[in-house]
């Protein structure tokens, strides 16, 4: 996977590792380094992916902040960057007014460094990922009006990619969708009023990436050790439990967002790989290898919307005794969504690995069938009315038959998405009162 292009949230691991800064690998960047004949000036590192590092940079031509994605220099990474630039250029060309909720490519160029020639992409600077938002909200579900607002943005992007450009994203998930601005205003270079660094700070001629990487790692280690000691002290304090943290106030956060990371995207008539999508957001047709198209993105979107509303992933398969992660995933899908129709279960290149000829799983026999609305009520404590309406929105997108899933354009028309939050809450309350009255 190629790492979110303009994310300020970075990757899950601590850092990209010093040994990757070698021939064919990453380009070492120091603050105030300049690129493209002095047009872009590096400000701070935002994150990194398997293929690239991403820096906040100042564009001296437009006087704006941008995200500068610097690809590793080995040929396979350059090839991947050429592909991503081709896709992003099409995305930008078809959206002159920049309102289709897809990240915008500003520029691209080559940069020669000691480790080789690096392809660089300049993207608009965006805020935190939806994954960061979910973590910031302490894995509690967002209110419906916020889920709706975010969903409308994602579906607008998918409708544009699918219908107008014939592009499949193939890796839709919370970390590949970025808010248009940062959760914390002090982390936003514009809102925090920070002056751009235009020259290298004095007294630090060689304190480059490598040194800062080591220092960062040591600081993180020390922080964790302190946290462990304080946890032990709390535990010893005569049975005093930790008070649960209060819910976060989300007022003031801009929930408009954009779909990013087109490193794995492909044209619908030129699929690039058999195995696409991050595990938890992977569609059944991808697991079974029965061919995929735009509907695979719709499945991933439904999983993402569920996660926004509940704070938890819909599917978290694991390997077990005598069965694979794929089989556990298929079993979980059936427990939530009902039995996979035999025609679908047996139609893929890998179907025989998992299913017998009757369309039953070979190694996971006893399934506990439920439904999305029951899960929302029983586990996540939604009201019956809210669960029913939200499940009504999600269920069609999670049809095992990709041909029966609604398009992004159809999803945008769904009544749940267009219910005004206040009247919807009122109706849900009224419905609950009516049910109680009948009892």
Secondary structure by P-SEA (a helix, b strand, c coil): cccccccccccccccccccccccccbbbbccccccccccbbbcccccccccccccccccccccbbbbbbbccccaaaaaaaaaaaaaaaaaaaaccccccccccccccccccccccbbbbbbcccccccaaaaaaaaccccccaaaaaaaaaaaaaaaaaacccccccccccccccccccccccccccccccccccccccccccccccaaaaaaaaaaaaaaaaaaaaaaaaaaaacccccccccccccccccccbbbbccccccccccccccccccccccccccccccccccaaaaaaaaaaaaaaaacccccccccccccccaaaaaaaaaaaacccccccccccccccccccccccccccccccccccaaaaaaacccccaaaaaaaaaaccccccccccccccaaaaaacccccccaaaaaaaaaaaaaaaaaac
